[in-house]
Amino acid sequence: MSILNEIKQQYKTGDVSQKLIFINILVFIISAMCFSFVSNQFQYPNWLALSSNYKDVLWFPWTVFTYGFFHSEPIHLLFNLIFLYYISSLFYTFFNTKQFLTVYFLGSFFAGLIFVAFGYFFNYSNLIVGASASIMAIFMAVATFAPSYSIRLPLLGYFKIWQLAFFYIFLDLVQLLSENTGGHIAHLSGAAFGFAFSFLIKKGFDLSEIFTIKKKKNNTFKKIYKNKPIKKYQSVRVSDVNFTQRQIDEILEKISKSGYESLTKEEKEFLFAANK
């Protein structure tokens, strides 16, 4: 019971990415109890896995979302969750939770649509499962936003994140003619979504803001403050914003040159607070 309570506590206190890891593990355990394991992979029905046949998708539209929570085999799950664990912590260096959820779920959704379109136009028939498209979207979002960020790989040394992104994209491209063509199409589509997300961020458009519900301003006390001078207050706010942005730019430049670990504790806390 103590182990179970510890798991519950970890789930409650963990961030969104950690919760997703727990959910994926739970779904995999349920899969092991409910579905047959043939030829080293689980056999999922077309009402859970995503089919490249658009007619199946019209009958089971929820599969555009559910396919991302199932995995074909243990090694598939293990690799994805390890990758998600490390890349999500890096993602939070530059983005917030709402942006993470946007990239994760819309990246999977977009990749699913491209997979179905590929099946329709190229007469390709298969089922896919896995969170790989979501994770590739997260990875490419970071690689596009901070391409010069350095990552240390055990036994291999430091690499720029754009170099790792290029390597993963190259692997998917050379495997397009393999048995898992649809899976690699989904990976590349997820990566494309992550790239587009950060590209738009740099242009001043945050895709995650489309999910923000703007509250209607309450004008009850409008007349009471009608003659309150605000010119001086506004100038202070603009100055504060400009100063904060300069600090963020300086920190990001430091990260691109020397890596995240080169930041002081105060700089890390400031960057985390600025992303909220």
N, C-alpha and C positions, 0 to 999 in steps of 0.2 A: 504493500500500500504506500510505503514511503516513496518508492520510485514513481508510482502513479501520481502522487501528490506533487512531487518535484517537477514532473512533466507538465502538470496543470499549471503550476506556478510559472514555469518557463514560458508557457503559452500566453499566460495573462500578462506577463511583464515584457515579453518580447515585442519587437517592432513588427510592422506589417510583413516584411520579408520573412521573418522567423515564423510568423503565423502561417504563411503560405507553405513553408517547409514542413511544418507539422501536418497541415491539411493534406499535402501531397503524400506524405508517409502513411497517413491514415487511409487515404483512398487506395493506396497500393496494397495495404494489408487486407482491406475489404475485397479488393480485386483477387488476391490470392485465394480467398475463401469462396469466391463466387464464380470465377471463370477458369476454364481449362488452360493449362500451360502446354502448348504444343510447339515443337520445333524451336525450343528455347525462347518462346515469347507467349504472352497472354493473347487469347483470341477474344477480342471485344466485339460486341454486336454493333451494327451500324446506327443504333439509336444512342450510342455513347461515344464511339470513335467518329471521327469526321470522314465522310466518304467524298471521293472526288466526283461522284455522280450527283449532279445538282438536284435530281429528282428525290434522292434520299435526303438531301439537305432541306428540301421543301417540306418533306414529311416530318423530319426531325430537326427543326431549325436550331434547337438548343445545342446541337453538337458542335456548332461553331465556337461555343464557349467550353463545353464539357471536355472536349478532346484534350485540352491543355492540362487537365488534372489527372490523366491516366498515363501510365508508362508501360511499355511493352515487356520490359525485363528489369531485374534488379540493378544491373550495371547502368542501364539507361537512367533509372531514377537516381542512383548514387552520383553519377557524373553531373547530372543537371542540378542536384541540390547543393553539391559542393561548389559548383560554379556560381549558383545563385547566392549562396552565403557570402562569398568573397566579393562578387561584383556589386551586390546590393549595398554593402558597407561603403564601397567606393562611390556608388551612385549618390548616397546620402551626403557625401562631401560637397556636392554641387547642387543637389536638388532636394525637394521636400517629399513628404509622404504622398500627397495628392498627385504629384508628378510621377512618382514611382508607380502608383496604381494605374494611372493613365497609360503609361508606357507598357506596363506589364500586360494589362487586359486588352487594350486596343491593339497592341503589337500582335498578340495572339489572334485577335479577331481579324485583323487585316491579313495576316498570314494565312488564316483559314480561307478567307475569300479568294485570295490569289491561288491557293491550292485547288479550290473548286473550279475556278476559271481556267486554270491550266488543264485540269481533267477534261473540261468541256471542249476547249479549242484543240487539244492535242490527243484526244481520245485515250486519255490515261485513266486507268481504273485501279484504285487502291484505297486503303483506310490508313489514317495517321492518328497517332496519339503522342502526347508529350508536351512538356513545358519549354522545349528548346527554342521555339519561336519567340516566346515571351522573354526568355533569358538573353537571347541574341539581341532583342530590341533594347533591353536594359544596357547590355554591353556596348552596343553601337552608339547609344545616346551619350554615354560617358566618353567613348573614344572620339566622338564628333565634337563634344563640348570642350574637352581638354586633351587634345591629341598628343601633347608633349608630356603628359603625366607619366612618370616612371613607375614601373612595377617590378619588384624583385621576385624572380622565380627560383625556387630551390635548385641548387647545383648549376643553374644556368646564368645567374646574374640579373642585371637590370635590363629591362626593355621598355621602350616607349609604348604606350597603350595603342597607338595607331599601328605599330608593327604587329602586335598581337591580333588586332582586328583584321589587318590585311591577311595574316596567316590563316585565320578561321574562315574568312571569306574565300580564300584560295582553295582551302580544303573542300568546302561545299561545292565550289564550281567544278573542281576536277572529279567530284563524285556524282555529278548530275546524271551520268549514264549508268549508275549502279542500280541495284535492286530497289534502293530507297530513294528514288528520284523525287517523289512527292515530299518526303521528309526534308530533303535539301532545298527544295523550292520554298518550303515553309520557313526554313532557317534564314534563307536569303531575304525573304519577304519581311520577316521580323526585323532583320538587320536594317533593311531599307526604311522601315517605320521608325526605328530608333534614330537613324541618321536624320530623317525628316523632322522629327521632334526637336532635336537639338539645333538643327539648321534654322527652324522657325523661332526657337528661343533666342538665338543670336540676332535674328531680325526683329525681335521685340514682340513676337506673338507666342504666348504660352497656351498650348493646346489644352492643358488641364483646366484652364479657366472656363471652358465651355460647360464644365460641370458645377461651376459656382453659381449658387442661387443668390441673386442680388436682392437684398432686402429693401423694401420701399422705405424711403426716409420719412420719419415722423415730423410733421411740420407744426405740431401742437404749440410749440414755444417760439415759433418763428418771429412773432411781433415783439416779444420780450427782448430779443437780441438783435433787433433790426438795426439799431444805430451803433452797435458795438464795433469799434475800429479793429480791422483785421489785417491791415496792410503790413504792419510791423511783424505780426505773428506769422504771416505767410512767408515773408522774406527769411525768417529764422528757419522755418520748416524746409524751404528749398535749400538753404545752406547746409542744414543737417543731412538732407538726402544726398547732396553732392559729396559731402565729406564721407558718408557711409559708403557710397559707391566707389570712391577713390580707395578706401580701405580694402574693399572687396577685390578691386582690380589688382591692388598691390599683393594681396594674399594669393590670388590665383596665379599671378606672374611668378611668385615665389614657388608655388607648387609645381608649375610647369618646368621650372629650372632645376629645383632640388628635390621635388617629391613631397608628398603630404607629410611624411615623418619629420621634415625639416621645420614644420610650423611649431611655434611655442604653444603652450597650453591655452594661453589667452587668445591667440589667433584662431585656434581650432574652435574654441567656445564662441568667439565672435562670428565665425563663418557659419557655424551650426545655427546660431540664433538668427542670423540674417536670412537663412533659407526657410525659416518658419513663416 
